[in-house]
């Protein structure tokens, strides 16, 4: 099974250390050392930019209504 590589402009699912904190993020750019710059909606409803490891990003589930 081929591994999924996130590309800038696509949506990726972020899975935290515990696995319970799963959220969708927009991949902005690829950074150095297997990390990606992503955008997500923060706790106060403001868009924030984060840097996450590639291992924490997974392919999102298919959308039933798209």
N, C-alpha and C positions, 0 to 999 in steps of 0.2 A: 504494500500500500504506500503510495507516494506521500511524503510529508507536505503539509500545507505551508506555504510561505506567504505571510501577509504582504500586501502591496499598498503603497500610499494611495489614499482615496477610497479604500474599501473599509467595510465594517469588520471588526474582529471581536470575539468574545474574550474578555479578560477573566481569568480564574485566579483568585487570590491564593495565599498559602494554605488556607483551610479548605478551600473549595466551596465554601458557603457564600463567599462574596463574589458572585458572578454578575458581570454587567457588560453591555455592549459599548464599544469604543470605536472612534474613527481614527484610522491610522493616518498620521500626517506625513511622517518621513522615517527613513531608516537611519539610525544613529550608529555609532561605533561600538564594536564589541558585542554584537548580537542583541542590541537593544533597539527599541522603536519609540518614536515620539508619537503619542496618541492624545486625542481630545475626548473628554468625558464631561458629563454634567455633574458638578460638585454637589455637596450637601445643601448649599444655599441656593441652588438653581443656576449658578454661574458656570460657564464653560471653563474648564481648567485643562492645562496641558501637563502631561505626565510622561516620564520615561520609564518603560517597562521592558523586562527581558522577553525575548522571543519565545521562550519556553512557557511563559504565562499566557500567551495569546493562542487561541484556538479558533478554528473555523466555526462561524456561527451556524446555528440550526437553520434549515431552510424555512422560509416564510410561507405559510399556507395561503395567504391572501395576496401575494405579489404576482 
